């Protein structure tokens, strides 16, 4: 059975898309810890991130850097935190989260409620800041 992320990648479920290439698809997390919280998902449906091929893991860093730099230009923050947890959805993915302190990346925190219009605005701004 396809994961929810595969359904998003294939357009069966809508998303607030940021970017994609041959290997990855990125979109805003709909249960964000902060505005601009973005997921980078492997197009290859593999449950555990560290089961991905070494080449794909290496490419993920370059892809994430590009997205992180665009988020930094869009959302005021000290850094972009990165998390690979892998328990929420059985599909390899990376969280890119604008943070100002370590508590901002605490996944037990209450998630933000953001309107559809605000998600669209954030995604558009991040996309416009991609190089």
N, C-alpha and C positions, 0 to 999 in steps of 0.2 A: 504494500500500500504506500502511496506517495505521502511524504510529509507535507505539512501545511506550507513549509518553505518551498518545496517543489511546485506546489500548486500556485504559489505567488510567482515564482520564476517563470512558469508557463502561462501566466496571465489568467488562471482560473479563479484566483482570488486577487482583488485589487490591493495595491500598496502605494505608499508614498515613495516612489522610486527616486533614488539619488543617481546611481550609475550602474553600469554593468560592462563586462567584457566577456571574453571567451570562457573564463573560469569562475567568475564571481558576479553576484547580484547584490546590490546594497539598497536599503530602504529604511525609512524611519521606523523605529520600534513604536508600536501603537500603545504600549504600556511603559512609557519612558520614565527613567529616573530624572532626566532633565530635558529641556528643549534641545533638540538636535541629536538626541540619543539614536544612533544608527546601527543597524545590523549589517554585517557583511557575511553573506552566505555562499558557501561553495556550491557551484552548479552540479557538482557530482554529489549525489545523495549518499553520504557516508555518515553514520551516527556519531562517531567519536572523532574529534578534530585531529588527534594524533594518529589516527588510522589513515589519514590522507597521505598521498604520495609526497615525498620530500620536496619535489619540485613545486607542487601546489601550495604546500605550506610556505615555502620561500616566496612564491608569487603573492601570497596573501599579504605579506608584510608590505610589499611595494604598493599593492592596491589599497590597503588600509591607510598607508601614509598619504596617498593622494586624497582620499576621502577625509581623513583627519585634518589635513591642512585647509580644506574647504570649510569644514565645520568650524575651525578656529577663526576663520575670516568672517563667519556668519554669527556665531554665538560667543558672547563675551565670557571668557573662562581663562583659568590659569593653564590648564592642560586638557588634553583629550586622554581620558583613562581608557584602558583596553582590558577587556575581560573575556576569557574563554572558559565558560562554565560547562555548557553542554548537557545540562540536566533538564532544561525546560522543553526543548524540542529535539527529537532524535535525528538531528541533521546538523552537521558541522557548521558552526557560525561563530562570529566574533562580535562583541559589543564595543562600539566606540562611543564614549560618553563624555560630554563636556563636564569638567569638574573644577572646583575651586579649593576643595579639601578632600581628604580621604573618605570622609563620611558620605560624600556625594556619590560614591560608587558602591554603597551598601545596598544590596539587592533586597534586604528585608524592609527597607524604607517604603513608605507609601508612594505609589506611582502617581505621576501627574495625570490630570484629566485635561486633554487638549481638544479643541474643536476641530472639525474637519477642515474648516477654512484656515485655521492657524497651522495645522499640519501641512496643508498645501503651500502656504506662504513660506514656512521654514524650508520645505523641500526645494522650492523654487530658488530661494536665496542660496542654499548650499550648492545646488547645481550651477548657479551662475558664478560661483566662486571656484569651480573646478578648473584646473589649468588644462 
